[in-house]
Amino acid sequence: PKKKSKVTEGSSGSKSTVQNGEVPTPQQNAPKVLVILEHAGLLLGQVGSKRDVLLCHQEHANYLKVVRKDPAVYRPDIIHQTLLALFDSPLAKAGRLHVLINTVRNRCIEINPRTRIPRTFKRFQGLMSQLLGQGKGTVTTPDGEVLFKISTNPVHAYIPE
């Protein structure tokens, strides 16, 4: 079978070939797109004997009622779906996407552009519990590459002037 290829022309007039939907590697001076997910409901709690549980409006509805918290704030599922959509986009595959998450408690989370977001919500919950619950504030690969990092800088420090 013959591979489909499409020739595209960039803004600088250079041509590149796209094969089977793969996006060519980014140019050094290609502009990046900054996406900030504001007021993310990524909050940990202690439910029963479990500590550092990422609270979700569906799974922990009874607990949230008992402690009189608004379930609408505890929506990590929305953040998960948004991250999946963002990191599946051609922009992310081209290496031009920079994503930050600002939580409701003003914690800024930087995401490495090469990170693969977990496909299942349960794994995403575990990853966020690990990130937010541990004292070091990073999630790394076995090779030492940082995937998620809680930044000490405020979100506005990342916005170019």
Secondary structure, DSSP 8 states (H G I E B T S, - for coil): ----EEEEE-TTS-EEEEETT------TT---EEEEEEEE---EEEETTEEEEE--TTTTHHHHHHTT--GGG--HHHHHHHHHHHHTSHHHHTT-EEEEEEETT--EEEE-TT----SSHHHHHHHHHHHHHSSS-EEE-TT--EEEEEESS-GGGSS--
